[in-house]
Structure formats: structure tokens, C-alpha cells
């Protein structure tokens, strides 16, 4: 048998190249979908256990009436919106979220309104810049520390004011 047989040589060179070539190629891209359709059907996992999300919800509701204070992050000193979120998450779930609304708005996964769960975060934006945040507690309600009104409140996303805002949700 001739070791330089062209058929055997081709098989020795081409077959391994074909096999190795498959490792370096990317899988075909999924068909493009509109973001709203993909977002509405995808329900991202949470870093919170269901019990933790429940604890966050109950604790947040329990803080209703706490005074608002810019930069505040404790029940004794009062809260601003991101201070409230940080305190509730640390106390109820031992999870440390970012301190500012802009950083919170990049934390976790974007969630559609029809997939939102208790413990998720609610963001309100102007010109696509998040300016305010709260904690979703179910039934289209959220707890937040608005500067107007002077205290932590439980509000409805369906109220005239909040329904007119640009709203998004994120799951930590």
C-alpha cells in the first residue's frame, strides 16, 4: 500500500479539518424578533428566592409612612427612592443593590409588565433616563419614596400621574 495515496492523504487532511471546523463556527442566529414580543414571552430568573421576594414586599409595605429624606437610607433617617430599595433588599434578602437610580436601572434583567413579579423594581423615566424607582408589590402597586408628599408611599401604577409616565421593570 502506497502511504502517499492521494485518496488516503485527502481523507487524513480534509476529515480532521471538517471536524475541527465545526468547533469554531458559531451556531446560526435565531430569527429576529421584535423586542416587545421577545420581552413579553421571556420570564428571566431572579437572584431572589420566592420567600425573599415575599419578605421584600412585606417589609417595603411596612415602611409606608417613613419620612422622605434626600440621600436617606434608614428608617430612622428617612429614605430617598434608591436608599429605600437598598435598605429593603439588604434587610430582607441580604442582597446589596447599587445605590443610585441610574445604576439600579442597569441591575438585573429587563422584564415586561405582563411578567413583573413582587420584589421586582419599577422605574420611571423621562427622555429614556431613569429618574425614580420603587419596589413592585403586586396588583399594579409599588412602594416608593417620592420627594413630593414627604414620606414612603404605596401607589398604583394605574393612577393618573404614574400611568402617564414612561415605566419599565427590572428583575434583580
PyMOL commands that set and color helices and strands:
alter all, ss='L'
color gray80, all
select helices_A, chain A and resi 6-24+35-41+50-62+81-93+101-104+113-115+160-163
alter helices_A, ss='H'
color red, helices_A
select strands_A, chain A and resi 73-74+78-79+109-111+121-126+129-138+141-145+152-156+166-171
alter strands_A, ss='S'
color yellow, strands_A
deselect
rebuild
show_as cartoon
